[in-house]
Amino acid sequence: MLDRATDTSAKDDTTRRVRFRGAGFVPASSRFGGWIALALVIAIWQAAGSAGIVNPLFLPAPSAIVRAIYELAMSGALWQHLSASLLRIGVGWLLGTAAGVVVGFAIGLSRLARGVGITFISALFPIPKIALLPLLILWLGIGEEPKIATIALGVFFSTAISVYSGVDAVPRNLIRMAQSFNVPFATIVRKVVWPGALPAILAGFRITASVALLLVVSAEMIGAQYGIGAFVLQAGNLMQTDQLLAGVVILSVFGLVVGKVIGWLETRLLHWR
Amino acid sequence: MDLIANHISHHFGDLAVLDDISFTVSSGEVVAIVGPSGCGKSTLLSILGGLLQPTSGAPELRGAPPADSLNPLTFVFQDFALLPWATVAENVEFPLLHTQLSAVQRRALVEDALRRTGLTDFRKTYPKQLSGGMRQRVGISRALAVKPAILLMDEPLSALDSQTRELLMEDFVRLLADGGMGAAYVTHNLEEAARLADRIVVLSRRPGRIREVVTVPMTRAERGETAAREKLLALQDQIWSLIRNEAIDAEREVQHA
């Protein structure tokens, strides 16, 4: 048996190419593929609308949405709603982020703050913050404050979590290195912990930007005269689907712009990666 | 300035890691610390450098450090411990930032340290752009910038390939040649110990105790010569025979981490 096997291999002197078996899963993204797909979907949608296949009351054609946006812009209503939303998001996000960064660093750096902070954050983080809006209206009145506070709360918890996770992820060997040179605590925080935690903090900004957008729309739907959320709700109530979708498109563009800004910040601040 | 390990013992919980270690690194002397894996070599170095509190005993300094020393006990780390967001020059300058030195004085120290390690042309490079050997040169350059009396080197070459290791060993020989700096040099590589050290402290398996202190009977300059190779190999064999059986036991030990 063994002899025969040896014989067979000895006779078989044909050369064969080694079959390529793969180089690991490496999905390569094409530069324009996504845009082409998007354009294709919009074209099909437009064609379906123009051909009357889709009832414009349920799904107006892209051209109708663009027209609605143009008319909103011309009448000044777009800016009125957008500025109201931007103000709420801007102030709420900044307040929540500032508090979240401070608390996140405290939890990351102090044993006492960690013990207290993580317990509170674990208990309060899962609460949908929009559920607190009625309470905040009771506390702060019916003006801008409760909406801003809702956004700030939502942003605060996510920021605090991403910041202390970022601080935890700073390689301990770098901190030990700094201590071995007698570098003072404040300098270690400024020159080692802060830049080390920055990737996680910026990644957290992406999450908090979408949290802020979600909360501003929800808060405006509950109680606001102006704002993209209020506008979308009114359009829905009046069955003005083109206006409704115009609002949705504006929200989408806003999200994209914020994403691009954070991407730009990452490129500028994390060029060393 | 001498560095003294004074009856140092250390436990991690119930696990005894070091047991009554005493020796002295005299001014300008290079002492290698070798032993089987897990014998507490790196733990001992952390204790000596004040990065870990021993369970009992203490690291001590005798005599004044050189007047211009900014950090008499300075580490060179196995994993280099470079700030990835800082350039080579910024990494070397990092331990000087909190000192009283002016920016001009700091720059002069940085340039001198970069020159001594052959990094002058790489001052604006980021660590990720450098090879392992060049990264460790940055670590050494950073250590030199603070003018240490004693270098605490924790397996500084173990993350490098053998050719780079050889080149950096030559650098160490050059840097230690004038006897101005002493060093405690932790390594598992007996060739490094025999090439660089004046004395070699051989530790036993956990808990690490001093088994023997071997004096290397040649100057460092002599050891680079071909004629010395045989003597160095004999020395390595002598140390290996002290460690071998325990190294086998250490390798077979089941980890309960």
Interface residues (C-beta under 8 A of the other chain):
Chain A: N173 L174 R176 M177 A178 Q179 S180 F181 N182 V183 P184 T187 K191 V192 P195 G196 L270 W272 R273
Chain B: G49 G50 L51 N71 L73 T74 F75 F77 D79 A81 L83 P84 W85 A86 F94 P95 L97 H98 Y126 K128 V146
